[in-house]
């Protein structure tokens, strides 16, 4: 969709949501497909521990925004996974929900051959 990103567009017109695939799907559509796919096959995906932490962090950043203590449950000192998830989310800093959605889609596309064929 080259016309949506055309530099000749008047600057007063808000930019369109980026299309991040050759399929013509918008980022929002790809994100929705990726979330549904992840929920269905998460236990079958071959992902490293760090990649899983990052996927969860991207989802949280996309849905809840920047990490704040009020947005999470208190985790105990010995809750290693819970603490690692918080660290991964905090590491995203000021990333926008759009950036987080793109990273979520990218991360899942790398580890899922089903999504590679879609996007």
N, C-alpha and C positions, 0 to 999 in steps of 0.2 A: 504494500500500500504506500507507494512512494508519495502520492499526492498528499497524504496526511502529514508527512514529515518534510514537505517541500519548503525550501528556504524562502520562496517567494510569498508565502502566506503572510498576510498582514500581522504585525507584531501585536495588535490588540486582540487577535483571536487566540483563545487559550490553546495550548498544544494538545493534541490528541494523545490518549494513552498509547504508549509505544507498542508496536506489534513486534514481538520477540521471536517470531518463527516464520518460516516459509509457508506454513500451513494457512496463514492468514488469521489465525486466532489471536485475539488480544492477550496481553499479559494476564489480565483478570481471568479470562477463560482458561488459559493454560494453567494458572494457579489453581483454579477450582478443580480441573481434571486431575492435576498432580496431587492435591489433598485427598480427593476421593480414592485415587489409586493407592496412595500411601496407606490409607486406612484399611484397604482391602488386602494389601500384600506386605505390610511392614515386617512381619515375622519371616517372610521368605526372601527379603532383599539381602544381598550381600553388601553390607556396609560396615566400615570400621566404627568403633565406639565413638571416635571423634566426629565422624561424618553424621552419625545419628544425633549426637549432641547439637551439631550445627543445624541440622534440619529442624529439630525442635526449637532451637533459638530463632531461626528464620521465621518459623510459623508464629512464635510468640511476638516477635517484632512486628510482623505483618498484621496480627490481630489485636495486639495490646499496646503497641508502640514501644518506646524506649523503656528499658528496665527501670523500675522503681520498686523499692521494698514493699510498698503498699499493694503492688500487683502480684505478689507471690506469697505463698504460704511460708511460714517459718519452717526451715528444715533443720534437723538436728546435726550436731557436729559430725556424727558418724554416718550420716546420709550422704555417702560419697557421690552417688548419681545425682541426687537433688542439688548438691552444691556445685557439681560440674555443670549441670544445666543452667544454673544461675550465672556461673562464670561465663559460659558461652553466650548467653543472652546479653550480659553486661558488656561483653567484648564488642558487640555490634554498635555500641554507642549511639550516635545520632542518625544511624541509617534510617532512611525513610521506609514506610511500609511498601512502597513500590520497589525499592532496592531489595528489601527482604523477600518479597514475592519472587523477584527474578532469581535471587540466589537459591530459594527453595526449589523453583522449577529446574534450575541448572543442576543442582545437587542430585535431585531425583532422576533427571534425564541421564546423568552419567552412570547411575547404578541400575537402571531399569531399561532393559531392551524394549519393553512394550512402549515406554514413553519416547525412546529414541526414534521409533518408527512414527510417532505421532507429531512430534515437534520438529 
